[in-house]
């Protein structure tokens, strides 16, 4: 096991906050520690009255096509990254860049939990969620 010192940078409406943290890398639990730290820091900023919005979103390659569920604190920037194929991975490989569903959350942990919930659903339930607000599967980023 090793210790890593790093800096997390969080953008809030009123300021740029920098936190130096020490993370204990425990092989497979690394992401959980990072989520816990980010969640804690976001809750701290919210307690100071700095409300942030987080978004859970679903992208599609086409109507009834391949789906991708994600979470972000800046929906416009994140969709732009997907559309311009700036991020290597699943969405770039399969040309998944049409925003077909989005919802906002006030806390990062709420958004992460909702993302995990949707990712755990069967495909038909995800389709029903999309069609409950966007029956034509329009690209919501264009409106």
N, C-alpha and C positions, 0 to 999 in steps of 0.2 A: 504494500500500500504506500501511496505517496500523497503528499499534500500539494495542492496547486493554489497559488494566489492569483486572483483575477479581478477584473473590474466589470461590473454590470452597469450598463448605461440605460436609464429609463427616460423616455421623453414624456413629459406631462404638459398639460396646457400652460402651466405657469413657470415651469423651470426644467432644467436638465439636471437630473440627480445622478450622482456617481457614488457607487458603493464598492468598496473593496471587501472581498469576502474570501474566506478560506473554505474550500470544498474538499471533503475527504472522499477520494475516489475509492469506491468499494466494488470495483469491477462491474457488475450488472445493475447496481442501484444508482449509478451516476445520474441518469436523467431524472429520477425521482428527487434526488437532492436538489438538482437545479430547479425543477418545478416548484419545490417547496420554498426555495430561497426567493425566486421570482414572485411567487404568490405572496409571501410575507412582505416583500418590499412594496408590492402594489397595494396591499392592505394598509401599510403604513402611510403611503401617499394619500390613499382615500380617507384615512382618519384625519389628515390635515386639510381635508376639504378639496383635494385635487381629484375630482371625479374623472375617470377615464372610461371610454367605451371600448368594448372588445366585441368582436364579431365572429360568429360561427357561420360558415358559408359552404355551399355545395356548388361545385362546378360540374359541367357535363361537356362531353365531346360533341354531342348533338342530342336531339330529342330521343329519349330512351337509350342513349349511348352510355359510354363509360362514365362513372361518377367518381368524384373526389371530394372529400369533406376536410375542411381546414379551419383554423382559428387564427385571428390576427387582431392587432390593435389599430390597424390602418387599412381599411378595406379597399379604398381607392388605389393605394400604392401596391397592395398585394395583388389585386386583380391585374394591374398594369404589368407587374412582374410575370404573372402567369401568361398573359397575352403576348408579351415580348419574348417569352421563353428564356428569361434571365436566370431561372433556377433549374439546375439539372435535377432530374428525377422523373417520377411517375407522370406528372401533368405535361411535362415537356415531351417525354417519350411518346405519349398517346394523344397529344394535341387536345388536352382538356383545358379549355379556357373560356367557356361560356358560363357566366354567373346565372344560375337558375334559382338560387335560394339564399337568403341571408337573414340572420336575426342578431340583435345586439344584446349584450350582457353588460352589467356594470362592474363586475369583478372578474379578474382573470381566472380564478378557480372555477367560477360558475361557467365561464366559456369553455374551459378545458373539459369540465365534466360533461357539458352538453355535447361537445365534439365527440368525446368517447362514447356517449350514449348513442348518438346517431351512427357512428362507425360500427357499433355493435348490432345495429338493426339489419334485418334481411333487406334485400334490394327492393322488394315490393313496398315495404313500409317507407323507405326513403323516397320512392317514386310518389307515394301517396302524400307525403309531406310537401314535396315540390309542387305537385298538382293542386294541393289545397290553396296555394297562393299564386301559382303561376301555371295554369292549365295548358297554356300554349308553349311552355318552355322557352319563353322569350329570354334573350340575354339581358338581364337587368342592369348590367353595367353600361348599356347603350342608352338607357332612358334617363 
